[in-house]
């Protein structure tokens, strides 16, 4: 392995230092340019609620003998409402036929924790009904049922006034017509919320329209009515809304937005701490075994972090969850296992009596084939898993494919380049791998032999 010239060594070192500094800034430091805000690569990654933490709402289904279709349609409606409202990482699933659980990540941007708490509370706001009487159970009451009769709900503004139009399906139009002919006082029911609305001279039975000066109030009511038109009804009095951090929920005391536990994810903190500890221990082991080579490993790790963040931002569909983090840990171990094998091979070749230069060349040749084939196999395996997987496993497969690709870049690009720069500096050479000096006769050490001048 030939050395760089002195000028080239300095130039390459400066370029790498600049890349590391610029990479750190764009990866982790948010910046503002005029009216535009750059959030950083790290903050742009989608993090799943099972890692990021967030809030959950769990609701008892009160509808008798609901079908799986009823529950499925209701879950889809809840998910659509939250996603249309700007939420990401919304998970909605049923627990048997008795409960519906909604999980959302901690809010970003304009959403406050109190607003998230309020939005989850809206899921149990109650069933939406229009009735000709104050009581929906009155014997002669004509009732429009949101689940059966409402087709769509829209909010719009006309001449400075905000309107909400509740549009009916064909069956709903007939029921609404019967309601309007029954009375001019229409009672709107939404759980414990009741309102009497005067409807005189109604001729259009396709929709029921409300107006309000406050647009935000209208939108909030729209969300509640939309969920109130679900196929199943849930119990508001038994609903549980709390912070969520996977299996490490921040205690029962963090059930309101004012609690301290609302502001962080215990799971995320633990995972970051564990990953940091693994990295520190790994670099320490390289330092004990190979000396200055640990610096090369640390610099290559920074390169990989920046490249991985760029790759993840280019694939916005990926959500980093538990499975993805496991893929990252396995991927890092794969990358640096091959690095460890290369460094160990340098030491073993040198122990056989070869010169430092010959040891580097031999180690590179002997590890090249296995490293290349191994990483290609891992990359193809990740693509196969991606082709047949779904959900979080798909994200994990993509993450592992990125790690396999970075392993190739690291072993055949980054590490050789950094080693070449390292040995180009005087008095580093053998110290890079903690190689012991050998006597070669006539009182000379190996470092004094010109042949060893790499």
N, C-alpha and C positions, 0 to 999 in steps of 0.2 A: 504494500500500500504506500504510494508515494505521498510525500508531504506537499502542502501548499507552499508557495513562496511566502516570504514574510509579509509583503504588501497584501497579497491575496488573503492570508490568514487574518490580518487585521480587518480587511474589508468585510469578509464573511462574518467575523465576530460582531462587527457593528450592525450589519444587516439583521443578524439573528436577534441581537438585543433590541433593535427597533421593532422587529416583528413581535417580540414578546411583550413589549410595552404597549404598542398599538393594539395587539390582540387582547390584552387585559382590559384596556380602556373600552373597546367596542364590545367585549364580551360581558363585562360586569358593571360598567359605569353608565348610568342614564345621562343623556345630554339633551339640551334644547337648542335648536337652530331657528331663530326667529319665531315663527308661529308653530313650528313643527317640533315634536318631542320624540327623541330616539330612546326607547326603553331599555336597550341593551339586548344582546343575543340571549343571555340567560333568562331574562324576564319574558322574552318572546316565546319561549317554549311552552307548549301546553302541558300542564301537570294535572294528572288525574286526581279526583277528590279523595281516593283512597290513600294518597300520599300527601297531597297538599293540605288536607283537612278541609273542613267546611261546616256545613250544617245539614241536619237531616230532619225530616218530618215523618212520623209514622202514624197512620190513621186506621182506625177500625172500620171495616165495611159493615154498614147497617142494613144494606139491601138484602132481603131474604133470597137465598139460593141463587146468587148471581152466576151467570154462565162465564166460562173462560173468555168468551168473546166480549161480554160486557166489561169485564175487568181489563182486558187488553185494550179496548177502545178508550176506556177511561185513562189508562196509563199514557197512551199516545197523546190524548188531549192535554194532560198535565205537562208532558215533555214539550209539546209544541208551544204552550203558553210561556213556559220558562225560557225556551230557546228564542222565541220571538221577542222576548223582553231583554235579550242580550246576555243571558246566562250561558256559560260554557261548562262542559263536563257535567251534564244533568243525567243522573241515573235514576230511573223509576222502575221498580219491580214489585211483584206481589209476594206476599208470604202466605202461601196456600190460597184459600178463598176468603181469608178473614182480614187481611191487612194489606195496605198499600204503603210502600216506603219511597220517599223522594229524597235524593241526596244531591247537593249542589256544592261546588267548590267555594272557597272564600271569595267574596266579591273583589273585583278589580275595577279601578276607574271610578265612575260616578256612584256605584252602588255602595251604600253603607250597610253595616251589619244589622241595624234596626230595620232597614228596608227589606233585607233578605228574610229576617224574622217575620215581617209583616206579609211578605209574599208567600212564605210557607204556611202562614196562618190562613191565607186566602183559600188554600186547598180544602180546608174544612169549614169554609164560610157558610155552606148550606146549599140546599137544592133550590134552583131558580124556578119560580112558578108565577103565573099571572092568574088572578082569580077575580070573579065577580063579587066575592064576599071577603070580609076580613079574615074569615076562617076558611082554609082550603078544604076542610073536612065537612063543611056545611052540606046538608042533603041536596039543596038546589044550586049549589055553586057550580059555575062553569069554569074549568081550570085549563090553562095552557101549560103543559109540562115541558120544561126546557129540554130534557133528554129526548122526548118524543117528537117535539114540534119545532124546535129551533134549528135552522139550517146554517146561519152565519151571523156574526156580530161584527160591526164595523164602527169605527170612530172617525169622524171627519169634521171639518170646519167650513162654515158657509157664512159669508158676510160678517166675520168676526165672532160668530156664535158657534160653540162646539156642540156637536150632535153625536148620539150613539144610536145606530139603527140595528134593531134585533129582527132579522129576517126569518120568516117561517117557511117550512116545507109545505107541500100541498095539504097534508092533513092538518098542519098547524094553521094554515090560512082559514080553513073551514072552522076550526075551533076558535080562532081569534075573532072571526066574524060573528059566531054565536055569542062570544063573550061581549063584544061591543053592542050587540042588539039586546043583551040581557041588562046591561047597566052602563052608565056614563062614568062611574067611579071604578076604575080598575086598580086592584090592589096588587102591588109587586112584592113578592116574598123572596127573601134570600137568607135563609137561616133565621136568625133573630132580627134581621133587618126587614122592616115592613114600611111600605110607602104607598099612599093613596094618590092616584094620578087621574085627573079629570080628562076624559077623552070624548069630546062632543063632535058630532057630525063626521064620524069616521067613514070614509068611502074606500080607502085603500087598505085592504086586509093582508097585504103581503109582508108588512113590517110594522113594528112598534118602535116609536122614536122618542128619545129623551134628549133634553138639552141641559147644558151647564156652562157657566162662565169660566170655571176652572178646568182647563184641559187635563191636568194631572189627575184630578178627581174622577174625570170621565174615563180615563185610561185604567185607573185602579178598579173602578166599578166594572169595566169591560172584562178585566181579567177574572174577577170574582164570578161574574155571570157566566163567562165561558166555562170555567171549571164547574160552576153550578149546574151546567147542562150535561154533566157526565152521565154515563149509563148507570153508574152505581153511586150510592150516597155514603158518605163517611160521617163518623161521629165526632163532632167538634169538641165535646166535653172530655173525651178520652185521648185526644190527639197529643202526641209527644213531640216537641220541637226542641232540639238541643244542638250543641256543637258536635262535630264529628271529626275524628282523626283515626279512621279505620278502627282497629281493635283497641286503640288507646284513647278513647273519648276522655275529654278533660273534665271528668267528674260531674256530678249532678248540679254542683254549684254554678256551672257555666251555662245555665239554661236561659240567660237573658243577655242582651247586647251590652249591658253595662259591666259584665264580669270580665276580669282580666283574661280568663281562658279563651275568650272570644277572639283574641288578636294573634294567635299563632297555632301552628300545627305541631303537636308533640311528635307525631310520627316523622314529619319532615326533619325536625331538629335531630331526632335520634339517628335517622338514616344518614344525614350529613355528617354527624359526629362519627358514626361507624366508618363511613367511607374515608373521612379524613384520617382516622386512626389507622386504617388499613394501608393507606398511601404512605403515611409517616413510617410505619413499621416496615413496609416493603422497601422504601428508600434506605432506611437504616440497615436492613439486611444486606442490600447491595453495597453500602458503604463498608460494612464489616468484612464482606467477602472480597470486594474488588477495589476499595478505596475511592479514588476520584471518579471512577466510572459511575458512582451514584449521582454525581452532578449531571452527567450525560443523561442518565435515566430521568432525573427531575426535569431537565429542559425538554426532553422528548415528551414527557407527560403533559407539560404545558402546551406544546404543539398539538398534541392529540385532543386536549380539552377544547382548544379554539376550533380545530377542524371539525370536531364532533358537534359543537354548538352550531356552526355554520350548516352542517349537514342536516341537523334536526330542524333548523329554521326553514330549510328548503323543502322539508316534508311536513307541512303544517298539520296533516291528519294524524301524526303520531302524538299519543298522550303518554307521558312518563308516569307509569304506575309501579306497583310492586314488581310485576313480572319484568317490566322494562329495566328497573334498577338492578334486578337480579342478572339480567342480560349484560348490563354495563359492568357489573362486578366480574362476571365470568369472562367477558370480553377483555377487560384489563388484565386479568390473570393470564389469558392466552397470549396477549401481546408481549407481556414481560416475562413469560415463561420462555418464549423463543429468544428474547434478549438475554436472559440468564444463561440459556444453553450456549449462545454465542460467546458470552464473556467467559464461561467455564471452559469452553473449548480452546479459547486463546491461552488460558493458564495451563491447560493440560498439554497443548502443543509445545508451549514454552518449556514445560517440565521435561519434555522428551529431548531437550537439547537444541531445539530449533531457535533461530534468531527471532527477535521480537517482530521484525518485518515479516519473516516467513510464517510465524505463528498467526499473525493477523490474516495473511493471505490464505493459509490453510484452514483456519476457523471459518472464514467467510465461505470458502468452497464447500466445506463439509456440512455446513448448516443450511446452505442455500436451498437445496432440493427439498429437504424435509419441511423447512419453513414455508416455502412456496406452495408445495402440494397440500400441506396441512391447512393453510389459510384459505386456499381455493376451495377445499372440501367444506370447510366451515362456512364460507360465503355461500356456496351452492346449497348447503343444508338449510341455511337461514332462509334462502329464497323459496325452497320447497315448503318449509313450514309456513311461510307467508302466503303461499298459493292456496293452502288448504286450511288456514286458521281464520279466526274471527275475533272481534272484540279486542281485549287488551293483549291477547297473544299475538295478534297481528302487529301491534306496536312493538312488542318485545322482539319479534322476528326481524323487523326493520332495524331496530337498534343493534341487534347482534350482527346483522349484515354490515352495518356501518363500522362496528368494532372489528370485524374480520377484514374489511377493506383497510382500516387504519393500521391493522397489524402488518399488512403487506407494506404500506407506506412507511411504517416505523422501521421494520427490519431491513428493508432494501433501499430506504431513502434517508430517513432522519438519523438513525443510529450511525450508519457508515459516514455520513457527512460530519456529524458531531465528533466522531472518533478521529477522523482525518484532520479536523481543525485542532483537536486536542493534542495530537502527536506532532503537529506542526509547530507548537510552542516548545522552546527549549526546556529541558528538565522535567517535562511532563511524561512523555513516552511511557516507560515502564510503570511509573506511578499511577497511570490511568487504570491499570488492572492490578496494582499492588504486586508486581512481579519482583522476585528477589534477584539481586545481582548474583552473577555466576563468575567464578574465577576461571580464566581461560589459559592460565600459565604465564610465566615470566613476570609475576606480580601484577598483572593487568586484570582489571575487572571488565565485565562485558561491555559496560558503558563506554570504556575507552577504546573499544574496537570499532574501527570505521565501518565495518560491515553492519554493525548494529545501528548505525545512524540512519533512522528510518526516513 
